[in-house]
Amino acid sequence: VGTAEKIVCVDCDRKTQKELPDVSSSSAGMPCEDVYAAVAECTKEHAGQVAPCREQWDAFKACHENDGKRGGEGK
């Protein structure tokens, strides 16, 4: 028949989660500031859980990748 695989949630246990940096300290004036603000807001709405915010994190990652290709000049 098959065996059930144990699913591990890496961000479910609050004691293993790291706080997001302050929006102002990590992204203010940077090219991805608005995208990061969406990540921070989503995470706040979900009590610090990042899993429900995958779409926002993907957009943030894409923003940084695109900014890196421009040499960091995309403010």
N, C-alpha and C positions, 0 to 999 in steps of 0.2 A: 504494500500500500504506500508507505512513505513515512518519513518522520517530520514532525513539525519543527520548523526552524525558529529559534528564539530571536525575536526582534528587539534590538537595543535602541533606545531613544537617547541620543547623545546630548540633547539639550533639555531633557525633562527634569532633571534633578537640579533644583535651584542652587545647591551648594557647589556644583561644578560649573555653573554659568559665570561668565564674566560680564561685568557691566559695560554697556556701550559707552564710548567716550562722549563727552559733551559735544553737541553739534558745533558750538562755537570754537571748541578747542581743536577739533579735528578737520573741519571742513570750511570754516568761515573764509570767504574770499577765494575759495578753490573752485575749479571748474565743475566739480560734482556736488557742490554744496546743496542744491535743491534736491538732488536724487538721494543724498545721504539723509536729508531731513525726512524724506518719505520713509526710509528704512527705520529711522529712529521713532517716528510716529507709529508705524505699524507695530514695531516691537513693543512700544509702550502700551498700545491698545490690546496686545496679546500677553500682557503681564510678563514681559521679558522673554517670551518664547520666540525664537527666530524661524522655526519651521513654517509657520503660517505666512511668513514674509518672503518667501522664496522669490516671488516675482520682483519685489523691490530690491532684494540683494542682487539678483541677476542684472537688473538695470544699473545698479551701482557698479558692479564688476565691469559691465560693458562700457560704462562711462569712463572708468579708469583706464581700461584697455585702449579706448579711442583717444583719450587725452595723452597717453604715453606715446602713441603713434604720432601725435602732433608735437611731441617734445615738451609737453607740459605748458603749452602756451594758450590753451583753450579757455581762458577765463571768460 
